[in-house]
């Protein structure tokens, strides 16, 4: 997967596979807009759907949610996007989280070691 450096940690991410078969891994430009979010995670939970989890900062509002949804949809035009807020992004046993995860089984070519 792609390595993303976040808060000094290097994290190996999954890729999103669009219904057309395109692999999308680098989605961090979506979050480079100075928006009021502390952390985020994108999960592909269906072939045509992703959930964007965000930990909001104080100025987060419905407009911010719409900006994030629109920006992610620009990278994934053939997929539905749901934005949900949460108090924290779940961490793995190593204390890190992956910015992009897939709940779908894509076969051995995209399987990631735990």
FENQUI-V576696 format. One record per residue. SS is DSSP state (A for helix, B for strand, O for the rest). Layout:
ss: <SS & SS>
This chain:
ss: <O & O & B & B & B & B & O & O & B & B & B & B & O & O & O & B & B & O & O & O & O & O & B & B & O & O & O & A & A & A & A & O & O & O & O & O & B & B & B & B & B & B & B & B & B & B & O & O & B & B & B & B & B & B & B & B & O & O & O & O & O & A & A & A & A & A & A & A & A & A & A & A & A & A & A & O & O & O & O & B & B & B & B & B & B & O & O & O & O & O & O & O & O & O & O & O & O & O & O & B & B & B & O & O & O & O & O & O & O & O & O & O & O & O>
